[in-house]
Amino acid sequence: MDIKKFIVLGADHAGYEIKEFIKEQLTNLGYALEDIGTDSTKNVDYPDFAEKLGLRVAKNPAKKGILTCGTGIGASIAANKIPGIKAALVHDEKEAILSIEHNNANVLVLGGRPFDKKKVKKILLAWLNAKFQGGRHTRRINKIEKIEKKYSHEII
């Protein structure tokens, strides 16, 4: 399996429907997936899924993840607590592209309520096809990682 085509999916109850839509899109594009849940619209807590997804992605830097919750805000905050995670909450194609080109994000975060299938598909394709630009952006990411290490009490 091409590890670059492996994506971990996670959502809380409010992000469940968008996660299922994204899962269908990724399957059609040939991606291998790991769905860590949730598996319904029954009320659950987004930090549990953000942590689980973040750990899976952080332990294998070649993997990427996609998280969804009601707004995407809580999931992105929680995921970014995991050392090595660069979770980006995006709202459009341009932000999706820049999250990769400038920040080399390894987790895409989307809000699930409400969601527009056409818009989500465009964001997803933009994020999957974007390439990290390196250069001055590498210097900035290195600074972010230095901050992360400086204040982390536990390294994965």
N, C-alpha and C positions, 0 to 999 in steps of 0.2 A: 504494500500500500504506500502511495506517495504521501508522506507525512504533511507536506504542504497543502494537501487537499483534505486535511482532517480538522474538523471543527467540533468543539464542545458547545452544546446549547444548554441554556438554563433560563428559568423564568419563575416568577411567583404567579399567583392566581390571576393577577391583573395583566400579566404578560403572556399568559398561556396561549391565547388565540394567535397572537402575532408569532410566538415561537413555533407553533404548529404550521403556520403559513411559511415561515422561513425554512423550516425543516423540509417542507415539500419543495421549495425552490432549490435548496442545496442538493437534495437528492436528485432532482432533475438535472443539475449541473455536474453530477458525478462525485460529489463530496462524500467522504466517509464521515459519519456523525456519531457522537456520543451525546445522548440526551439525558441530562442529569435530573430532569424534572423541572417543574411539577407536572403532574399528569392530569390535572383538572382545574376547574375554576374555583375549587374549594379553597377557602382562605388559608394562606400560609405566609411565612415571613421571608421577604426577599434576601435578608442578610445570609440566611442559611444556604441559599442557592448561589449567591455571589461568592461566598467563601469556597464552596465545593468546586465551582467552576474555576475560580481563581487559582486554587491549589493545583488543579489538573493542568492548567495552562502554564503556570509558573514552573512546575516540575519538568515540563518538556517544552523548551522555548520555541520549537518548531510548530507547536500547535497554536491555534487561535481559538477564541471563544466569542460567542454572541449571547448577551444577556438582555432580558426584557423584564420590566416591571411596569407599574402604572404610568409613571412619568419617565422612568429611566434614571432619575436623580439618585434615589436611594441605592439602587443596584450599582451605579457607577461609584458612589462614595464607598460602599462596602467592598467592592472588588479591588479598588485602589489601595486598600489596607494591606493587601497581600504583596509582599516584596516581589518585584519582578513583573507586576501587572501594570499595564498602561491601558486602562479602560477609558474609552472616549464615548461620551454621550453625544450623539449626532442627530441633527434634525433635517439635514438635506444632503444632496449629493456632494456639494462643495466641501462641507465639513467632513464627510466620509473620506473623501480623497485626501484632504489636508491632514486628517488624523493619522493616515499612513505616511504620506509624503514627508511631513514635518515631524511627526511624533512617533512614528513606527508603532502605533497602537496595536496591541495584541488581543484586545477585547473590544468589540463593538457593542455599544449599549443603545437600545431603542426604547422609547416609551410605547406602551401597549394600548393606551386608551386616549382617544380613539386612534385607530390607525387606518391608513389608506393603502390598500394593496399595491397600487401602481407606484406610489411614492416609496414604499418600503422596498419593493423590487429594485427600483433605481438606486436607492441608497446601498442596498446589499451588493449589487453588481459593481458600483463605483468603489466600494470598500474592498471587495475581493480582487479587483483589477488594478488598484493603485499600487505603486512601488515606492519604497522608502528612498528619498533623494540623497541621504547621507550628507557629506559636506558640513556646512555650518550647523545643520540639524543634529549631526552626530555629537558635536561639541555640547550642544544644549541637552541632549538626552543623557550624555555622560554626567553632566552637572545634576540632573534630576536623580540619576542613580546614586550619585555621591551623597545627596541629601537623604535619600532613602536609607542608605547604609549607615549614615551618621546617626540617624534617629531610630533605627530598627534594633530591637532587643533580641530578635530571633530571626535568623536567616534560614530560609528553606533549604 
